[in-house]
Amino acid sequence: MPADANAYGDIFGGWLMGLMDMGAGLIAARYSRGRAVTVAMDGMQFHHPVKVGDEVSVYGGLRKVGRSSMTICIDAWRRHRHEEEAVKVTEAVFTFVAVDDRGRPRMIEQHAVEQGAIEQES
């Protein structure tokens, strides 16, 4: 929407980062089977702008699972509303920690590691 963009119609990077964080958060919650919080985000570079009206999609996957932490890779793609081709606009690596109801780190059951090709930290 226009409120999420600068005077040139480019979407603010913070808006896109928030969308990516939400996507990573869904993956973290699913694999940890509960609440998980963002503790870090690394390596974000913007390759192409996102314009007002573009369709934005984020895709992610679990890269690594530790005792209470997860590393999740997220890619963001944009597609102009009148075109078929999607263009990768950015990617980042998010680190989440599974937490209990008091906000303290909790152990992640290792079911996620067994379900796929996910690296497990010791």
C-alpha angles and dihedrals in degrees: 000000000000092000088063094055141073125244090278094056096254115140114244114257090230091060091052092045089052091052091050091048090053091051092048089047091057091053091047093050092048095050096041091043093226147029118346130174134208113250101167145005121198141185103014114165126168111228099175135007124254113223129209106274097027118131109241123201128181125201127187147170141193111258103176139006124203132177093288103350136080131196112213127187116211129188123193121207132185131204123191109236093243098043136072100212118093120208125205107238103177146342135202142175116236126196118208131184122209110233137188127231090281093053095253121135114267132193119264116226108239095234090109092059091052093050098062151351095301121146114237122212118215 
